[in-house]
Amino acid sequence: MYFGKQKVTEIRNVIDALLLRVNGIRNFQLESTGVNFDIDLDITNPTEQGLNLSTGNLVTLKRLLFYSESGQFIGESFPNLSGIEIPAKGSMNIPNLSTSIDISNIGSLFNSAIGIFIDPSKLNVKAELESLGKSYII
């Protein structure tokens, strides 16, 4: 029981420290429901502890939430990715995540969206991870 609790604490500490960065946006498409595009996401583990949980699908990347520099919600993606393995001081690239902006948000986000497509580093990302039956936002 102690080992299990210790492992959960280690996983949580690594998850809390993960850094997310968008390094590419492409395939911009305007559709009747909104704007769709693909992004490439880097997840970096700055800790000394590796996140190597491919067996048993202990960690799942459920949802990504995208925000402008000013904190305005832009859109979301649902990668539902399991088998996440990020070594200590390493990173993982997730390419081609399909992302959408609802048509009702486009008018108020137009200026922010143009700036983000020009410079993807201005896009702020929060991730919803599920681990051991609990959801975490990083």
Backbone as CSV, one residue per row, in Angstrom:
resi,resn,N_x,N_y,N_z,CA_x,CA_y,CA_z,C_x,C_y,C_z
1,MET,0.827,-1.192,0.000,0.000,0.000,0.000,0.880,1.268,0.000
2,TYR,1.952,1.246,0.799,2.856,2.392,0.850,3.490,2.616,-0.524
3,PHE,3.910,1.518,-1.174,4.526,1.634,-2.497,3.554,2.265,-3.492
4,GLY,2.297,1.839,-3.473,1.287,2.381,-4.370,1.074,3.863,-4.134
5,LYS,0.988,4.278,-2.878,0.794,5.690,-2.551,2.007,6.508,-2.982
6,GLN,3.201,5.980,-2.771,4.427,6.665,-3.177,4.474,6.838,-4.695
7,LYS,4.070,5.802,-5.441,4.069,5.871,-6.901,3.081,6.929,-7.394
8,VAL,1.908,6.989,-6.795,0.911,7.996,-7.162,1.463,9.397,-6.918
9,THR,2.146,9.596,-5.789,2.740,10.898,-5.474,3.801,11.269,-6.506
10,GLU,4.641,10.317,-6.898,5.662,10.573,-7.909,5.036,10.948,-9.246
11,ILE,4.012,10.208,-9.658,3.323,10.492,-10.916,2.727,11.891,-10.880
12,ARG,2.058,12.213,-9.799,1.414,13.531,-9.668,2.458,14.656,-9.742
13,ASN,3.607,14.472,-9.076,4.655,15.500,-9.104,5.181,15.723,-10.517
14,VAL,5.360,14.651,-11.260,5.843,14.783,-12.638,4.775,15.437,-13.502
15,ILE,3.528,15.002,-13.374,2.434,15.576,-14.153,2.308,17.075,-13.888
16,ASP,2.394,17.467,-12.638,2.278,18.886,-12.276,3.408,19.730,-12.873
17,ALA,4.556,19.127,-13.135,5.713,19.878,-13.639,5.803,19.912,-15.168
18,LEU,4.999,19.125,-15.872,5.088,19.073,-17.327,4.853,20.439,-17.955
19,LEU,5.593,20.714,-19.031,5.478,21.966,-19.768,4.956,21.669,-21.167
20,LEU,3.999,22.473,-21.636,3.399,22.281,-22.951,3.746,23.455,-23.855
21,ARG,4.060,23.160,-25.121,4.386,24.223,-26.072,3.931,23.807,-27.466
22,VAL,3.215,24.697,-28.124,2.809,24.477,-29.510,3.974,24.871,-30.401
23,ASN,4.382,23.974,-31.305,5.505,24.324,-32.182,5.128,24.337,-33.657
24,GLY,3.849,24.247,-33.945,3.435,24.350,-35.335,1.925,24.328,-35.483
25,ILE,1.406,25.142,-36.397,-0.018,25.177,-36.724,-0.116,25.139,-38.245
26,ARG,-0.998,24.278,-38.763,-1.152,24.177,-40.209,-2.529,23.614,-40.574
27,ASN,-2.787,23.490,-41.848,-4.043,22.951,-42.387,-5.260,23.719,-41.895
28,PHE,-5.165,25.020,-41.946,-6.240,25.913,-41.536,-7.419,25.747,-42.488
29,GLN,-8.616,25.411,-41.947,-9.803,25.220,-42.779,-11.008,25.887,-42.128
30,LEU,-11.714,26.683,-42.904,-12.927,27.323,-42.446,-14.106,26.445,-42.864
31,GLU,-14.897,26.025,-41.887,-16.056,25.182,-42.161,-17.293,25.810,-41.540
32,SER,-18.455,25.242,-41.807,-19.704,25.815,-41.303,-19.797,25.783,-39.779
33,THR,-19.103,24.862,-39.132,-19.146,24.760,-37.665,-18.079,25.590,-36.978
34,GLY,-17.069,26.032,-37.727,-16.000,26.823,-37.134,-14.726,26.723,-37.938
35,VAL,-13.616,26.934,-37.264,-12.304,26.864,-37.889,-11.593,25.629,-37.345
36,ASN,-11.058,24.833,-38.243,-10.307,23.639,-37.866,-8.875,23.777,-38.347
37,PHE,-7.949,23.249,-37.545,-6.540,23.272,-37.906,-5.824,22.177,-37.132
38,ASP,-4.626,21.867,-37.555,-3.790,20.871,-36.886,-2.652,21.584,-36.176
39,ILE,-2.287,21.072,-35.010,-1.137,21.610,-34.287,-0.176,20.489,-33.953
40,ASP,1.074,20.858,-33.735,2.083,19.958,-33.185,2.363,20.446,-31.775
41,LEU,2.350,19.543,-30.823,2.523,19.899,-29.416,3.745,19.193,-28.846
42,ASP,4.578,19.943,-28.130,5.700,19.365,-27.385,5.326,19.339,-25.909
43,ILE,5.541,18.192,-25.272,5.354,18.072,-23.829,6.725,17.773,-23.252
44,THR,7.195,18.643,-22.366,8.525,18.517,-21.779,8.420,18.149,-20.311
45,ASN,9.260,17.215,-19.902,9.355,16.790,-18.505,10.656,17.361,-17.936
46,PRO,10.577,18.454,-17.169,11.798,19.066,-16.641,12.326,18.403,-15.367
47,THR,11.668,17.352,-14.904,12.038,16.725,-13.633,13.116,15.664,-13.816
48,GLU,13.611,15.177,-12.696,14.598,14.088,-12.688,13.923,12.716,-12.742
49,GLN,12.590,12.699,-12.688,11.814,11.451,-12.686,11.166,11.260,-14.049
50,GLY,11.389,10.114,-14.677,10.762,9.845,-15.961,9.292,9.510,-15.798
51,LEU,8.519,9.833,-16.801,7.112,9.476,-16.839,7.001,8.351,-17.856
52,ASN,7.130,7.120,-17.386,7.148,5.946,-18.248,6.012,5.025,-17.841
53,LEU,4.835,5.356,-18.345,3.639,4.650,-17.913,2.888,4.034,-19.082
54,SER,3.620,3.407,-19.990,2.959,2.860,-21.163,2.169,1.599,-20.840
55,THR,2.565,0.860,-19.823,1.834,-0.349,-19.494,0.618,-0.007,-18.649
56,GLY,-0.501,-0.562,-19.032,-1.722,-0.334,-18.275,-2.395,0.990,-18.569
57,ASN,-1.849,1.780,-19.479,-2.447,3.078,-19.821,-2.802,3.890,-18.586
58,LEU,-1.820,4.070,-17.698,-2.060,4.765,-16.440,-2.283,6.261,-16.609
59,VAL,-1.750,6.848,-17.674,-1.943,8.278,-17.920,-2.508,8.452,-19.326
60,THR,-3.585,9.224,-19.414,-4.215,9.503,-20.706,-4.338,11.005,-20.880
61,LEU,-3.890,11.492,-22.016,-4.082,12.893,-22.375,-5.467,12.985,-23.010
62,LYS,-6.430,13.480,-22.248,-7.827,13.509,-22.674,-8.166,14.705,-23.549
63,ARG,-7.751,15.904,-23.116,-8.203,17.117,-23.789,-7.143,18.199,-23.680
64,LEU,-7.040,19.021,-24.715,-6.172,20.188,-24.710,-7.049,21.420,-24.856
65,LEU,-6.775,22.433,-24.046,-7.504,23.695,-24.078,-6.539,24.787,-24.510
66,PHE,-6.919,25.580,-25.497,-6.031,26.594,-26.053,-6.542,27.982,-25.712
67,TYR,-5.601,28.859,-25.302,-5.918,30.212,-24.875,-4.980,31.200,-25.563
68,SER,-5.483,32.419,-25.776,-4.641,33.490,-26.306,-3.721,33.990,-25.197
69,GLU,-2.791,34.877,-25.548,-1.895,35.466,-24.547,-2.659,36.190,-23.446
70,SER,-3.811,36.745,-23.800,-4.603,37.492,-22.820,-5.502,36.579,-21.983
71,GLY,-5.459,35.268,-22.236,-6.241,34.330,-21.450,-7.602,34.012,-22.026
72,GLN,-7.874,34.456,-23.229,-9.151,34.226,-23.878,-9.186,32.796,-24.440
73,PHE,-10.240,32.033,-24.103,-10.379,30.668,-24.600,-10.533,30.693,-26.109
74,ILE,-9.748,29.860,-26.800,-9.772,29.830,-28.259,-10.429,28.567,-28.794
75,GLY,-9.975,27.419,-28.344,-10.510,26.168,-28.866,-9.968,24.988,-28.097
76,GLU,-10.296,23.798,-28.569,-9.870,22.598,-27.865,-9.636,21.446,-28.821
77,SER,-8.954,20.446,-28.293,-8.632,19.246,-29.033,-8.821,18.059,-28.096
78,PHE,-9.214,16.907,-28.645,-9.452,15.708,-27.844,-8.569,14.560,-28.336
79,PRO,-7.278,14.579,-27.979,-6.365,13.550,-28.504,-6.602,12.154,-27.919
80,ASN,-7.091,12.052,-26.685,-7.331,10.767,-26.013,-6.142,9.824,-26.211
81,LEU,-4.965,10.302,-25.855,-3.701,9.611,-26.086,-3.226,8.912,-24.813
82,SER,-2.993,7.617,-24.903,-2.470,6.848,-23.771,-1.049,6.395,-24.081
83,GLY,-0.449,5.746,-23.125,0.898,5.234,-23.345,1.934,6.334,-23.399
84,ILE,1.781,7.329,-22.550,2.684,8.472,-22.544,3.997,8.090,-21.866
85,GLU,5.100,8.290,-22.571,6.426,8.035,-22.030,7.306,9.245,-22.299
86,ILE,7.682,9.930,-21.233,8.562,11.086,-21.357,9.705,10.895,-20.365
87,PRO,10.932,10.728,-20.847,12.049,10.513,-19.928,12.353,11.761,-19.096
88,ALA,13.077,11.565,-18.017,13.529,12.685,-17.196,14.301,13.655,-18.081
89,LYS,14.012,14.938,-17.938,14.660,16.003,-18.718,14.451,15.832,-20.228
90,GLY,13.394,15.102,-20.609,13.139,14.851,-22.020,11.814,15.435,-22.464
91,SER,11.483,15.177,-23.719,10.223,15.685,-24.237,9.603,14.690,-25.196
92,MET,8.344,14.933,-25.488,7.568,14.100,-26.397,6.850,15.038,-27.359
93,ASN,6.889,14.730,-28.641,6.188,15.533,-29.635,4.939,14.783,-30.065
94,ILE,3.813,15.492,-30.076,2.557,14.925,-30.560,2.154,15.737,-31.781
95,PRO,2.346,15.172,-32.981,2.037,15.926,-34.196,0.568,15.783,-34.609
96,ASN,0.122,16.727,-35.417,-1.163,16.653,-36.106,-2.379,16.470,-35.202
97,LEU,-2.449,17.242,-34.135,-3.634,17.213,-33.276,-4.717,18.065,-33.908
98,SER,-5.818,17.454,-34.249,-6.933,18.171,-34.837,-7.575,19.062,-33.783
99,THR,-7.675,20.356,-34.085,-8.152,21.356,-33.135,-9.237,22.182,-33.801
100,SER,-10.199,22.650,-33.001,-11.272,23.443,-33.587,-11.617,24.642,-32.726
101,ILE,-12.070,25.699,-33.418,-12.603,26.892,-32.784,-14.064,26.974,-33.209
102,ASP,-14.969,26.993,-32.261,-16.391,27.070,-32.542,-16.721,28.360,-33.283
103,ILE,-17.653,28.293,-34.205,-18.022,29.444,-35.026,-18.487,30.630,-34.171
104,SER,-19.083,30.375,-33.015,-19.580,31.462,-32.163,-18.443,32.264,-31.537
105,ASN,-17.238,31.721,-31.488,-16.093,32.412,-30.891,-15.253,33.191,-31.902
106,ILE,-15.462,32.966,-33.175,-14.552,33.500,-34.193,-14.497,35.020,-34.209
107,GLY,-15.651,35.684,-34.135,-15.667,37.143,-34.205,-14.813,37.788,-33.136
108,SER,-14.980,37.373,-31.892,-14.227,37.981,-30.793,-12.775,37.539,-30.765
109,LEU,-12.453,36.463,-31.451,-11.093,35.925,-31.416,-10.283,36.230,-32.674
110,PHE,-10.858,36.929,-33.628,-10.206,37.095,-34.922,-8.796,37.653,-34.809
111,ASN,-8.624,38.751,-34.090,-7.285,39.353,-33.953,-6.322,38.427,-33.221
112,SER,-6.795,37.770,-32.151,-5.939,36.835,-31.417,-5.534,35.660,-32.298
113,ALA,-6.485,35.152,-33.072,-6.215,33.991,-33.920,-5.169,34.304,-34.976
114,ILE,-5.261,35.465,-35.582,-4.267,35.838,-36.606,-2.873,35.898,-35.973
115,GLY,-2.751,36.516,-34.808,-1.462,36.599,-34.117,-0.903,35.238,-33.765
116,ILE,-1.770,34.316,-33.391,-1.330,32.973,-33.013,-0.875,32.184,-34.228
117,PHE,-1.572,32.328,-35.359,-1.137,31.620,-36.557,0.187,32.156,-37.070
118,ILE,0.458,33.438,-36.854,1.737,34.021,-37.251,2.846,33.556,-36.310
119,ASP,2.546,33.507,-35.009,3.541,33.103,-34.013,2.912,32.113,-33.032
120,PRO,2.981,30.788,-33.319,2.348,29.778,-32.469,2.828,29.788,-31.014
121,SER,3.999,30.359,-30.739,4.489,30.371,-29.363,3.612,31.236,-28.458
122,LYS,2.750,32.069,-29.051,1.850,32.907,-28.267,0.609,32.151,-27.800
123,LEU,0.443,30.937,-28.269,-0.701,30.123,-27.890,-0.411,29.442,-26.559
124,ASN,-1.276,29.661,-25.584,-1.137,29.007,-24.287,-1.994,27.753,-24.264
125,VAL,-1.456,26.695,-23.679,-2.118,25.401,-23.690,-2.262,24.870,-22.269
126,LYS,-3.432,24.327,-21.992,-3.652,23.570,-20.765,-4.085,22.178,-21.194
127,ALA,-3.613,21.186,-20.462,-3.945,19.810,-20.798,-4.715,19.168,-19.659
128,GLU,-5.684,18.373,-20.032,-6.410,17.573,-19.054,-5.888,16.144,-19.167
129,LEU,-5.206,15.708,-18.117,-4.673,14.354,-18.057,-5.502,13.550,-17.077
130,GLU,-5.698,12.305,-17.395,-6.376,11.403,-16.463,-5.371,10.353,-16.026
131,SER,-5.222,10.202,-14.731,-4.276,9.242,-14.174,-4.861,8.602,-12.932
132,LEU,-4.893,7.296,-12.937,-5.362,6.544,-11.785,-6.748,7.000,-11.340
133,GLY,-7.628,7.258,-12.312,-9.010,7.608,-12.035,-9.263,9.069,-11.688
134,LYS,-8.246,9.899,-11.721,-8.427,11.320,-11.406,-7.990,12.178,-12.578
135,SER,-8.641,13.339,-12.730,-8.282,14.274,-13.797,-7.418,15.382,-13.225
136,TYR,-6.425,15.785,-14.007,-5.505,16.854,-13.624,-5.415,17.836,-14.782
137,ILE,-5.411,19.116,-14.488,-5.211,20.144,-15.500,-3.809,20.718,-15.295
138,ILE,-2.996,20.688,-16.366,-1.647,21.269,-16.275,-1.512,22.348,-17.324
